[in-house]
Amino acid sequence: MTWRSLIVELINIWEQYSHCILVLASPMAQECSFSMEDLLCSVCCEVFDTPVILSCKHSFCKTCIQTHWDRMGTRQCPLCRCTERSTRPPINMRERKTAMVREKLQEVNKSIEELSDIIRYIEPIKIADNLTFLKVNVHLKHYYYVKVCHVTSVNFDPNTAHPNLIISDELTSISYGKKQQLPDNPERCTSSMAVLAANSFDSGKQRWFVEVAYSKEWYIGVARESIKRKTAVFLNPKEGFWVISNNEESYWAQTSPRTRLTLKKTPQIITVELDYDKGKVSFSDSADGGSIYTFKDKFTERIFPYFATGIKEGNTLRICAF
């Protein structure tokens, strides 16, 4: 079972469960005050199937009481031995209602069991290695999910930030603003409005999320450690950049030459996934998992998450924690 189908199955089970809860909360259910014994036929010891009520007020399944009478040769109540005058006892509407409620209870129990089976299946994966695998919002039947992944905690490295980039105290957001007086250390990017993450990778598979909704222009992806930081450079794989960009809703993969990207909708948050060993950098819309672009290459040195804004006041990028 794929993770997407697993999530869909979870939602379907929840819908069944929610439906049962609504039935049990209905006026019909609230009017029915009963014990477990009230739902059972004394002949077959099962939940009533078309319950009928005798003149002595005892109830049985219609088939059960008829079979009992045929076998005994008399129309006596199996419990009190009173003789029933009617050959066709009326349906017991109260018992029929309680039987219906009982059926709904059984549906709820079945749904809970199915839900528990899924939870038992995915819980060990959730626990192992701090994997973030699923978010489901079951409010007003709107469902959202995040694909299974090993989420990496990424923070900006202030020592690499262009002087015009204002970094939040939490080191998770950058905004273009007034130029700051900062030391021109070797790590600092001064040729573009860029900053690298404090994290770097030379193996494995990592994923992080970047909110781009509040920047009219942005560049996100990864860069190798040896990129030129003080002189102008083209953002393409040959120069050590695997980056996609947006300028006023014009989206590009920074290849050589650039590749124009056609997106069905404007992404608010973008997922960046680095598979170092396979030489892949993938970008997708975090809202629905839709693919945006994938670079395929071979990495030979450490790789850093890369972020850059345009030069418009207030352009902001933020690293999200899912």
NUKE-535153 format. One record per atom (N, C-alpha, C): x, y, z; residue in three letters. Coordinates in pm, whole numbers, padded with zeros to 5 digits, always signed. Example, Ala and Ser with C-alpha at 12.3 -4.5 7.8 and 13.67 -1.06 7.14 Angstrom:
2
+01319-00569+00780ALA;+01230-00450+00780ALA;+01320-00330+00780ALA;+01285-00225+00708SER;+01367-00106+00714SER;+01290+00003+00787SER;
! end
This chain:
322
+00085-00120+00000MET;+00000+00000+00000MET;+00088+00124+00000MET;+00062+00215-00095THR;+00138+00339-00099THR;+00091+00432+00012THR;+00176+00533+00043TRP;+00139+00626+00150TRP;+00016+00708+00111TRP;+00005+00743-00018ARG;-00112+00821-00060ARG;-00240+00739-00042ARG;-00236+00608-00084SER;-00355+00524-00068SER;-00383+00497+00078SER;-00278+00490+00160LEU;-00295+00471+00304LEU;-00371+00589+00364LEU;-00333+00709+00322ILE;-00399+00829+00373ILE;-00544+00833+00329ILE;-00568+00800+00200VAL;-00706+00797+00149VAL;-00789+00697+00227VAL;-00731+00580+00255GLU;-00802+00478+00333GLU;-00834+00528+00472GLU;-00740+00597+00533LEU;-00762+00653+00666LEU;-00877+00752+00665LEU;-00881+00836+00562ILE;-00989+00934+00550ILE;-01123+00865+00531ILE;-01127+00758+00446ASN;-01252+00687+00423ASN;-01305+00624+00551ASN;-01214+00566+00630ILE;-01257+00504+00755ILE;-01309+00610+00851ILE;-01241+00726+00853TRP;-01286+00833+00941TRP;-01425+00881+00902TRP;-01451+00887+00769GLU;-01583+00929+00725GLU;-01690+00831+00772GLU;-01661+00702+00765GLN;-01755+00602+00815GLN;-01776+00619+00965GLN;-01667+00640+01035TYR;-01675+00657+01180TYR;-01757+00780+01216TYR;-01732+00892+01147SER;-01805+01015+01175SER;-01953+00998+01148SER;-01986+00925+01041HIS;-02126+00902+01008HIS;-02195+00825+01120HIS;-02126+00725+01171CYS;-02186+00646+01280CYS;-02208+00731+01405CYS;-02113+00819+01434ILE;-02128+00905+01550ILE;-02250+00995+01535ILE;-02272+01046+01413LEU;-02388+01131+01390LEU;-02517+01054+01410LEU;-02519+00927+01366VAL;-02639+00846+01384VAL;-02666+00822+01532VAL;-02560+00791+01606LEU;-02577+00763+01748LEU;-02617+00887+01826LEU;-02584+01005+01772ALA;-02620+01129+01841ALA;-02757+01180+01800ALA;-02825+01108+01710SER;-02953+01153+01659SER;-03062+01136+01765SER;-03177+01204+01749PRO;-03287+01190+01845PRO;-03333+01048+01860PRO;-03332+00970+01749MET;-03375+00831+01757MET;-03290+00755+01857MET;-03158+00773+01849ALA;-03069+00700+01938ALA;-03084+00748+02081ALA;-03104+00878+02100GLN;-03114+00932+02235GLN;-03240+00887+02305GLN;-03346+00860+02225GLU;-03471+00815+02285GLU;-03465+00670+02330GLU;-03368+00596+02279CYS;-03360+00453+02306CYS;-03269+00427+02424CYS;-03326+00412+02542SER;-03249+00375+02660SER;-03260+00225+02675SER;-03149+00152+02661PHE;-03156+00007+02659PHE;-03025-00052+02710PHE;-03035-00179+02751SER;-02917-00255+02790SER;-02884-00352+02678SER;-02773-00421+02690MET;-02734-00517+02589MET;-02837-00628+02574MET;-02898-00671+02687GLU;-02997-00778+02684GLU;-03120-00739+02604GLU;-03151-00609+02602ASP;-03268-00562+02528ASP;-03255-00584+02379ASP;-03134-00604+02333LEU;-03110-00617+02190LEU;-03103-00763+02145LEU;-03110-00856+02238LEU;-03088-00997+02206LEU;-03217-01077+02210LEU;-03233-01162+02109CYS;-03344-01256+02106CYS;-03314-01372+02201CYS;-03409-01408+02286SER;-03387-01513+02386SER;-03378-01652+02325SER;-03421-01666+02200VAL;-03417-01798+02135VAL;-03281-01822+02068VAL;-03238-01726+01986CYS;-03111-01744+01913CYS;-02993-01676+01980CYS;-03023-01593+02083CYS;-02920-01520+02158CYS;-02837-01427+02068CYS;-02895-01380+01959GLU;-02832-01284+01868GLU;-02912-01155+01866GLU;-02853-01052+01808VAL;-02925-00926+01793VAL;-03050-00950+01710VAL;-03161-00886+01749PHE;-03288-00908+01683PHE;-03280-00891+01531PHE;-03347-00982+01462ASP;-03369-00971+01318ASP;-03520-00969+01297ASP;-03575-00854+01266THR;-03720-00832+01255THR;-03789-00876+01384THR;-03772-00801+01492PRO;-03832-00841+01620PRO;-03984-00825+01621PRO;-04051-00923+01682VAL;-04196-00915+01702VAL;-04224-00920+01852VAL;-04334-00861+01895ILE;-04369-00859+02037ILE;-04497-00938+02060ILE;-04493-01026+02159LEU;-04611-01106+02194LEU;-04699-01028+02290LEU;-04818-01081+02315SER;-04912-01013+02405SER;-04860-01008+02548SER;-04764-01098+02582CYS;-04704-01097+02716CYS;-04591-00996+02727CYS;-04565-00923+02618LYS;-04463-00817+02610LYS;-04320-00868+02591LYS;-04304-00997+02569HIS;-04171-01049+02536HIS;-04149-01043+02386HIS;-04024-01017+02346SER;-03992-01001+02204SER;-03895-01108+02157SER;-03911-01147+02030PHE;-03826-01247+01968PHE;-03810-01213+01820PHE;-03710-01274+01758CYS;-03701-01262+01613CYS;-03824-01327+01551CYS;-03875-01269+01446LYS;-03995-01323+01382LYS;-03973-01468+01339LYS;-03858-01495+01278THR;-03828-01631+01232THR;-03809-01726+01349THR;-03742-01678+01456CYS;-03714-01764+01572CYS;-03842-01810+01640CYS;-03935-01716+01663ILE;-04057-01754+01735ILE;-04144-01846+01651ILE;-04149-01823+01520GLN;-04228-01910+01433GLN;-04171-02051+01430GLN;-04036-02059+01422THR;-03970-02191+01423THR;-03995-02263+01555THR;-03988-02189+01666HIS;-04012-02247+01798HIS;-04154-02301+01808HIS;-04251-02226+01760TRP;-04390-02271+01766TRP;-04412-02395+01681TRP;-04354-02396+01563ASP;-04369-02512+01475ASP;-04310-02636+01540ASP;-04195-02620+01607ARG;-04129-02734+01671ARG;-04207-02784+01793ARG;-04264-02691+01872MET;-04335-02727+01994MET;-04480-02765+01968MET;-04532-02724+01856GLY;-04671-02755+01826GLY;-04769-02670+01903GLY;-04724-02563+01963THR;-04810-02473+02039THR;-04753-02332+02032THR;-04843-02231+02047ARG;-04796-02093+02038ARG;-04773-02034+02177ARG;-04686-02096+02253GLN;-04651-02046+02386GLN;-04525-01958+02380GLN;-04518-01862+02471CYS;-04398-01780+02484CYS;-04286-01866+02542CYS;-04169-01867+02482PRO;-04059-01949+02535PRO;-04015-01909+02675PRO;-04050-01788+02720LEU;-04004-01741+02850LEU;-04109-01761+02961LEU;-04232-01716+02935CYS;-04332-01721+03042CYS;-04441-01826+03020CYS;-04438-01896+02907ARG;-04533-02002+02873ARG;-04674-01952+02847ARG;-04693-01823+02839CYS;-04826-01771+02808CYS;-04858-01804+02662CYS;-04984-01838+02638THR;-05026-01872+02502THR;-05055-01744+02423THR;-04997-01738+02307GLU;-05015-01622+02222GLU;-05140-01642+02136GLU;-05227-01542+02138ARG;-05352-01552+02065ARG;-05333-01525+01916ARG;-05242-01432+01882SER;-05224-01392+01742SER;-05128-01485+01670SER;-05165-01518+01547THR;-05074-01600+01465THR;-04967-01513+01399THR;-04992-01383+01399ARG;-04895-01290+01341ARG;-04868-01176+01440ARG;-04779-01198+01535PRO;-04748-01092+01633PRO;-04693-00968+01563PRO;-04727-00851+01615PRO;-04682-00726+01551PRO;-04532-00702+01568PRO;-04479-00626+01474ILE;-04339-00586+01483ILE;-04319-00498+01606ILE;-04215-00524+01683ASN;-04182-00442+01799ASN;-04094-00327+01750ASN;-04157-00209+01732MET;-04084-00096+01676MET;-03969-00050+01766MET;-03991-00055+01899ARG;-03885-00012+01990ARG;-03764-00102+01975ARG;-03788-00233+01973GLU;-03675-00326+01960GLU;-03610-00313+01824GLU;-03692-00280+01724ARG;-03634-00262+01591ARG;-03541-00141+01590ARG;-03583-00035+01658LYS;-03498+00085+01666LYS;-03369+00054+01740LYS;-03381-00018+01852THR;-03260-00049+01928THR;-03167-00141+01849THR;-03226-00228+01770ALA;-03144-00315+01687ALA;-03069-00233+01582ALA;-03138-00133+01527MET;-03071-00045+01430MET;-02955+00028+01494MET;-02977+00078+01617VAL;-02869+00146+01688VAL;-02755+00050+01716VAL;-02791-00073+01751ARG;-02689-00174+01776ARG;-02605-00199+01651ARG;-02670-00203+01536GLU;-02597-00221+01411GLU;-02498-00106+01389GLU;-02542+00016+01422LYS;-02452+00130+01407LYS;-02336+00120+01505LYS;-02364+00071+01624LEU;-02256+00051+01721LEU;-02154-00049+01667LEU;-02204-00153+01603GLN;-02113-00252+01546GLN;-02029-00190+01434GLN;-02091-00100+01356GLU;-02016-00030+01251GLU;-01906+00055+01312GLU;-01939+00124+01422VAL;-01840+00206+01490VAL;-01724+00119+01539VAL;-01757+00007+01602ASN;-01652-00082+01653ASN;-01564-00134+01540ASN;-01626-00167+01428LYS;-01548-00215+01314LYS;-01456-00106+01261LYS;-01511+00018+01253SER;-01429+00129+01205SER;-01313+00156+01298SER;-01340+00150+01429ILE;-01233+00172+01527ILE;-01125+00065+01513ILE;-01166-00060+01492GLU;-01070-00167+01474GLU;-00984-00145+01349GLU;-01049-00104+01239GLU;-00974-00078+01117GLU;-00877+00038+01136GLU;-00927+00142+01205LEU;-00842+00258+01232LEU;-00724+00217+01319LEU;-00749+00132+01417SER;-00642+00087+01506SER;-00538+00006+01431SER;-00584-00076+01335ASP;-00490-00155+01256ASP;-00395-00066+01178ASP;-00450+00042+01119ILE;-00367+00135+01042ILE;-00269+00206+01135ILE;-00319+00251+01251ILE;-00233+00321+01346ILE;-00120+00230+01392ILE;-00151+00102+01418ARG;-00046+00008+01460ARG;+00057-00010+01349ARG;+00010+00000+01224TYR;+00100-00019+01110TYR;+00195+00098+01093TYR;+00144+00219+01113ILE;+00228+00336+01085ILE;+00297+00393+01208ILE;+00253+00357+01328GLU;+00312+00416+01448GLU;+00460+00388+01462GLU;+00506+00261+01438PRO;+00650+00238+01449PRO;+00731+00323+01352PRO;+00675+00351+01233ILE;+00746+00433+01136ILE;+00750+00576+01183ILE;+00644+00620+01247LYS;+00640+00756+01299LYS;+00746+00775+01407LYS;+00762+00675+01492ILE;+00854+00686+01604ILE;+00999+00682+01557ILE;+01029+00595+01460ALA;+01168+00574+01418ALA;+01225+00698+01351ALA;+01341+00739+01393ASP;+01418+00846+01329ASP;+01344+00978+01317ASP;+01248+01002+01405ASN;+01174+01129+01404ASN;+01110+01160+01269ASN;+01053+01058+01204LEU;+00991+01080+01074LEU;+00859+01154+01090LEU;+00839+01254+01007THR;+00710+01320+01001THR;+00636+01261+00883THR;+00518+01198+00907PHE;+00460+01123+00798PHE;+00321+01167+00758PHE;+00247+01233+00843LEU;+00108+01255+00808LEU;+00048+01368+00888LEU;-00030+01452+00819LYS;-00113+01549+00888LYS;-00250+01543+00824LYS;-00354+01515+00902VAL;-00488+01507+00848VAL;-00577+01601+00925VAL;-00646+01687+00854ASN;-00741+01778+00915ASN;-00880+01732+00874ASN;-00960+01685+00972VAL;-01091+01630+00939VAL;-01199+01729+00980VAL;-01178+01857+00947HIS;-01273+01961+00983HIS;-01350+02002+00858HIS;-01481+01989+00862LEU;-01568+02023+00749LEU;-01530+01947+00622LEU;-01477+01825+00643LYS;-01444+01734+00532LYS;-01340+01791+00436LYS;-01248+01873+00486HIS;-01133+01918+00407HIS;-01012+01841+00457HIS;-00941+01775+00368TYR;-00831+01690+00408TYR;-00701+01736+00341TYR;-00595+01738+00421TYR;-00465+01776+00370TYR;-00364+01673+00418TYR;-00265+01649+00340TYR;-00164+01554+00384TYR;-00024+01601+00347TYR;+00071+01548+00423VAL;+00213+01571+00393VAL;+00276+01435+00373VAL;+00348+01417+00267LYS;+00403+01286+00236LYS;+00507+01244+00340LYS;+00523+01112+00350VAL;+00621+01056+00443VAL;+00761+01103+00408VAL;+00836+01145+00507CYS;+00971+01194+00478CYS;+01053+01204+00605CYS;+01183+01210+00585HIS;+01275+01241+00693HIS;+01297+01392+00687HIS;+01233+01464+00776VAL;+01240+01609+00771VAL;+01364+01658+00843VAL;+01438+01744+00775THR;+01562+01798+00832THR;+01537+01935+00892THR;+01588+01956+01010SER;+01579+02088+01073SER;+01685+02178+01012SER;+01639+02281+00939VAL;+01729+02371+00866VAL;+01719+02511+00924VAL;+01834+02575+00945ASN;+01839+02713+00991ASN;+01938+02791+00905ASN;+01913+02921+00893PHE;+02004+03006+00816PHE;+02134+03028+00893PHE;+02242+03041+00816ASP;+02373+03073+00873ASP;+02398+03223+00856ASP;+02390+03304+00962PRO;+02408+03449+00950PRO;+02542+03489+00891PRO;+02643+03406+00910ASN;+02776+03439+00858ASN;+02783+03434+00705ASN;+02681+03375+00641THR;+02681+03365+00494THR;+02583+03464+00431THR;+02506+03536+00510ALA;+02397+03619+00457ALA;+02446+03750+00397ALA;+02388+03789+00285HIS;+02415+03920+00225HIS;+02376+04028+00326HIS;+02447+04140+00334PRO;+02418+04244+00433PRO;+02278+04303+00424PRO;+02211+04291+00309ASN;+02075+04343+00297ASN;+01968+04244+00345ASN;+02009+04128+00385LEU;+01912+04028+00431LEU;+01900+04034+00583LEU;+01779+04056+00630ILE;+01752+04060+00774ILE;+01707+03922+00817ILE;+01779+03863+00910ILE;+01749+03728+00956ILE;+01678+03735+01091ILE;+01572+03656+01106SER;+01497+03655+01232SER;+01582+03594+01343SER;+01543+03623+01467ASP;+01617+03568+01582ASP;+01616+03416+01583ASP;+01508+03358+01528GLU;+01498+03211+01528GLU;+01580+03148+01415GLU;+01638+03235+01328LEU;+01719+03190+01213LEU;+01637+03108+01114LEU;+01506+03140+01103THR;+01419+03065+01013THR;+01353+03152+00906THR;+01371+03285+00910SER;+01315+03370+00804SER;+01414+03479+00766SER;+01408+03518+00638ILE;+01492+03627+00588ILE;+01403+03725+00513ILE;+01437+03853+00523SER;+01364+03958+00452SER;+01465+04056+00393SER;+01433+04105+00273TYR;+01518+04208+00214TYR;+01491+04341+00284TYR;+01597+04412+00324GLY;+01581+04539+00394GLY;+01703+04627+00380GLY;+01714+04719+00472LYS;+01823+04815+00469LYS;+01957+04743+00493LYS;+02060+04788+00420LYS;+02191+04725+00431LYS;+02249+04742+00571LYS;+02303+04633+00623GLN;+02362+04632+00757GLN;+02514+04637+00747GLN;+02577+04688+00850GLN;+02723+04690+00857GLN;+02770+04557+00916GLN;+02815+04468+00828LEU;+02856+04334+00870LEU;+02998+04307+00819LEU;+03074+04225+00889PRO;+03210+04192+00843PRO;+03205+04116+00711PRO;+03299+04148+00623ASP;+03305+04081+00493ASP;+03390+03954+00505ASP;+03340+03859+00582ASN;+03412+03734+00603ASN;+03403+03646+00477ASN;+03493+03550+00462PRO;+03498+03470+00339PRO;+03368+03395+00308PRO;+03293+03357+00412GLU;+03172+03278+00390GLU;+03056+03361+00336GLU;+03060+03492+00355ARG;+02945+03576+00325ARG;+02921+03591+00174ARG;+02794+03580+00136CYS;+02754+03602-00003CYS;+02731+03751-00025CYS;+02806+03812-00113THR;+02790+03955-00139THR;+02752+03985-00284THR;+02755+03882-00369SER;+02725+03904-00510SER;+02576+03888-00541SER;+02499+03831-00448SER;+02355+03814-00467SER;+02288+03817-00330SER;+02157+03842-00328MET;+02081+03849-00203MET;+02056+03709-00147MET;+02164+03644-00110ALA;+02156+03503-00077ALA;+02207+03474+00063ALA;+02169+03355+00110VAL;+02217+03303+00238VAL;+02216+03151+00226VAL;+02311+03087+00292LEU;+02314+02941+00297LEU;+02263+02895+00434LEU;+02229+02770+00441ALA;+02189+02712+00569ALA;+02313+02677+00650ALA;+02293+02667+00780ALA;+02403+02623+00865ALA;+02430+02475+00845ALA;+02330+02403+00796ASN;+02344+02259+00771ASN;+02413+02235+00638ASN;+02487+02126+00629SER;+02541+02081+00501SER;+02535+01929+00497SER;+02537+01872+00375PHE;+02515+01729+00361PHE;+02613+01670+00260PHE;+02659+01550+00289ASP;+02744+01480+00194ASP;+02700+01334+00177ASP;+02579+01305+00221SER;+02522+01171+00203SER;+02375+01176+00245SER;+02304+01071+00209GLY;+02167+01054+00259GLY;+02062+01135+00185GLY;+01941+01127+00240LYS;+01824+01191+00180LYS;+01763+01287+00281LYS;+01747+01412+00245GLN;+01698+01515+00336GLN;+01583+01590+00271GLN;+01499+01649+00355ARG;+01386+01728+00304ARG;+01357+01844+00397ARG;+01327+01961+00337TRP;+01287+02078+00415TRP;+01182+02155+00335TRP;+01119+02250+00402PHE;+01004+02321+00344PHE;+01029+02472+00351PHE;+01001+02541+00241VAL;+01027+02685+00232VAL;+00897+02757+00194VAL;+00857+02851+00278GLU;+00741+02933+00248GLU;+00785+03047+00155GLU;+00721+03053+00038VAL;+00759+03153-00063VAL;+00645+03252-00090VAL;+00538+03239-00014ALA;+00416+03316-00042ALA;+00435+03467-00029ALA;+00535+03510+00049TYR;+00550+03653+00077TYR;+00673+03714+00009TYR;+00712+03655-00101SER;+00825+03709-00177SER;+00789+03708-00325SER;+00794+03826-00389LYS;+00763+03836-00531LYS;+00873+03775-00617LYS;+00992+03766-00561GLU;+01105+03708-00633GLU;+01182+03620-00536GLU;+01219+03502-00578TRP;+01295+03413-00491TRP;+01374+03310-00571TRP;+01477+03255-00505TYR;+01561+03148-00559TYR;+01584+03050-00445TYR;+01548+02926-00464ILE;+01569+02826-00358ILE;+01621+02697-00419ILE;+01698+02623-00340GLY;+01753+02496-00385GLY;+01874+02460-00302GLY;+01980+02415-00369VAL;+02104+02379-00298VAL;+02224+02433-00376VAL;+02336+02444-00306ALA;+02461+02490-00367ALA;+02577+02414-00305ALA;+02681+02393-00384ARG;+02798+02325-00328ARG;+02881+02424-00246ARG;+02966+02370-00162GLU;+03043+02453-00068GLU;+03136+02551-00139GLU;+03185+02513-00257SER;+03290+02593-00323SER;+03236+02701-00418SER;+03108+02735-00409ILE;+03054+02837-00500ILE;+03126+02971-00480ILE;+03126+03052-00586LYS;+03181+03187-00577LYS;+03082+03276-00503LYS;+03128+03342-00398ARG;+03037+03420-00314ARG;+03059+03571-00327ARG;+03168+03612-00387LYS;+03202+03755-00393LYS;+03189+03814-00534LYS;+03179+03730-00635THR;+03170+03778-00772THR;+03043+03724-00837THR;+02996+03796-00939ALA;+02874+03756-01009ALA;+02892+03619-01074ALA;+02787+03540-01068VAL;+02796+03405-01121VAL;+02657+03363-01169VAL;+02653+03278-01271PHE;+02526+03224-01318PHE;+02480+03114-01222PHE;+02352+03115-01190LEU;+02298+03012-01101LEU;+02259+02890-01183LEU;+02356+02803-01207ASN;+02326+02679-01280ASN;+02415+02567-01226ASN;+02385+02442-01258PRO;+02463+02331-01202PRO;+02612+02338-01230PRO;+02650+02390-01347LYS;+02793+02399-01378LYS;+02867+02485-01277LYS;+02802+02588-01227GLU;+02862+02677-01128GLU;+02836+02631-00984GLU;+02765+02517-00970GLY;+02743+02461-00836GLY;+02611+02498-00773GLY;+02512+02533-00854PHE;+02379+02568-00802PHE;+02272+02478-00866PHE;+02186+02424-00785TRP;+02070+02348-00832TRP;+01947+02417-00773TRP;+01892+02509-00849VAL;+01800+02609-00795VAL;+01682+02629-00890VAL;+01563+02653-00832ILE;+01449+02703-00910ILE;+01420+02845-00864ILE;+01349+02921-00949SER;+01327+03061-00915SER;+01189+03107-00959SER;+01150+03223-00906ASN;+01026+03288-00944ASN;+01049+03438-00947ASN;+00997+03502-01053ASN;+01003+03647-01063ASN;+00866+03694-01113ASN;+00785+03746-01019GLU;+00650+03791-01052GLU;+00570+03680-01120GLU;+00572+03560-01058GLU;+00497+03444-01106GLU;+00545+03392-01242GLU;+00671+03415-01273SER;+00737+03354-01387SER;+00839+03255-01329SER;+00813+03127-01345TYR;+00891+03024-01276TYR;+00994+02961-01369TYR;+01114+02937-01314TRP;+01225+02884-01394TRP;+01305+02781-01314TRP;+01355+02683-01386ALA;+01461+02597-01334ALA;+01591+02656-01385ALA;+01685+02683-01295GLN;+01809+02753-01332GLN;+01909+02654-01392GLN;+01872+02605-01512THR;+01960+02519-01590THR;+02038+02609-01686THR;+02110+02549-01779SER;+02184+02628-01877SER;+02154+02574-02017SER;+02068+02642-02097PRO;+01994+02765-02061PRO;+01880+02734-01964PRO;+01816+02841-01915ARG;+01708+02824-01818ARG;+01592+02745-01878ARG;+01520+02674-01791THR;+01402+02598-01831THR;+01279+02662-01769THR;+01186+02705-01854ARG;+01065+02767-01802ARG;+00974+02659-01744ARG;+00914+02688-01629LEU;+00827+02592-01561LEU;+00682+02640-01571LEU;+00593+02547-01600THR;+00450+02577-01606THR;+00383+02514-01484THR;+00332+02598-01396LEU;+00268+02550-01273LEU;+00117+02572-01284LEU;+00041+02475-01235LYS;-00105+02485-01240LYS;-00158+02589-01142LYS;-00085+02608-01032LYS;-00127+02707-00933LYS;-00004+02764-00865LYS;-00023+02877-00799THR;+00089+02943-00732THR;+00121+02872-00601THR;+00241+02819-00586PRO;+00275+02749-00461PRO;+00294+02847-00345PRO;+00248+02809-00229GLN;+00269+02888-00108GLN;+00390+02837-00029GLN;+00403+02706-00025ILE;+00517+02642+00043ILE;+00574+02538-00052ILE;+00704+02535-00066ILE;+00770+02441-00157ILE;+00855+02343-00076ILE;+00843+02217-00112THR;+00925+02113-00052THR;+01051+02094-00136THR;+01165+02098-00068VAL;+01293+02073-00134VAL;+01347+01941-00080VAL;+01376+01849-00171GLU;+01429+01719-00128GLU;+01563+01692-00195GLU;+01661+01663-00112LEU;+01795+01632-00162LEU;+01824+01484-00140LEU;+01851+01414-00246ASP;+01899+01276-00237ASP;+02044+01277-00284ASP;+02134+01295-00190TYR;+02276+01316-00224TYR;+02333+01196-00300TYR;+02304+01076-00251ASP;+02365+00956-00309ASP;+02320+00932-00453ASP;+02195+00970-00486LYS;+02144+00953-00621LYS;+02165+01077-00708LYS;+02218+01185-00649GLY;+02243+01306-00724GLY;+02116+01377-00769GLY;+02015+01377-00684LYS;+01886+01436-00722LYS;+01847+01549-00627LYS;+01793+01657-00685VAL;+01731+01764-00607VAL;+01591+01783-00664VAL;+01490+01759-00582SER;+01351+01764-00629SER;+01276+01875-00558SER;+01184+01937-00633PHE;+01100+02044-00580PHE;+00953+02006-00603PHE;+00869+02030-00503SER;+00727+01999-00518SER;+00644+02097-00436SER;+00517+02106-00471ASP;+00422+02190-00397ASP;+00383+02117-00270ASP;+00411+02176-00155SER;+00384+02107-00028SER;+00236+02084-00004SER;+00150+02163-00069ALA;+00006+02150-00045ALA;-00049+02018-00096ALA;-00004+01974-00213ASP;-00060+01851-00270ASP;+00045+01753-00320ASP;+00174+01785-00300GLY;+00280+01694-00343GLY;+00310+01699-00491GLY;+00245+01792-00564GLY;+00267+01799-00708GLY;+00411+01836-00743GLY;+00470+01761-00836SER;+00610+01783-00874SER;+00626+01915-00951SER;+00734+01987-00921ILE;+00767+02112-00991ILE;+00886+02091-01085ILE;+00995+02036-01030TYR;+01113+02011-01113TYR;+01210+01922-01036TYR;+01290+01845-01111THR;+01393+01761-01050THR;+01524+01775-01128THR;+01631+01809-01056PHE;+01766+01809-01113PHE;+01828+01671-01090PHE;+01905+01625-01188LYS;+01980+01500-01173LYS;+02126+01526-01209LYS;+02214+01494-01115ASP;+02355+01527-01133ASP;+02438+01431-01048ASP;+02565+01462-01031LYS;+02652+01387-00941LYS;+02722+01484-00849LYS;+02707+01464-00720PHE;+02767+01555-00622PHE;+02903+01501-00578PHE;+02998+01593-00566THR;+03134+01552-00530THR;+03186+01625-00406THR;+03103+01716-00351GLU;+03144+01785-00229GLU;+03021+01817-00144GLU;+03043+01880-00032ARG;+02932+01908+00059ARG;+02832+02003-00008ARG;+02704+01980+00024ILE;+02595+02056-00035ILE;+02520+02131+00075ILE;+02488+02260+00049PHE;+02417+02344+00144PHE;+02281+02387+00087PHE;+02176+02391+00167PRO;+02052+02455+00124PRO;+02079+02601+00091PRO;+02019+02650-00019TYR;+02045+02784-00070TYR;+01915+02862-00080TYR;+01919+02991-00041PHE;+01801+03077-00042PHE;+01841+03217-00088PHE;+01758+03279-00172ALA;+01784+03417-00213ALA;+01651+03487-00241ALA;+01645+03615-00207THR;+01527+03696-00234THR;+01559+03796-00345THR;+01457+03862-00394GLY;+01480+03973-00487GLY;+01517+04097-00408GLY;+01518+04212-00475ILE;+01562+04335-00410ILE;+01445+04429-00381ILE;+01326+04370-00361LYS;+01210+04450-00325LYS;+01193+04447-00173LYS;+01169+04564-00117GLU;+01153+04576+00028GLU;+01043+04482+00077GLU;+01077+04404+00178GLY;+00978+04316+00239GLY;+00973+04175+00184GLY;+01043+04150+00071ASN;+01050+04012+00021ASN;+01097+03920+00133ASN;+01018+03815+00160THR;+01047+03731+00276THR;+01039+03583+00239THR;+01135+03507+00286LEU;+01134+03361+00278LEU;+01140+03304+00418LEU;+01070+03194+00438ARG;+01069+03134+00573ARG;+01083+02984+00562ARG;+01166+02927+00649ILE;+01177+02782+00660ILE;+01066+02733+00751ILE;+00988+02639+00701CYS;+00872+02590+00778CYS;+00908+02461+00850CYS;+00845+02440+00962ALA;+00861+02315+01038ALA;+00729+02239+01030ALA;+00730+02123+00963PHE;+00609+02040+00955PHE;+00618+01930+01057PHE;
! end
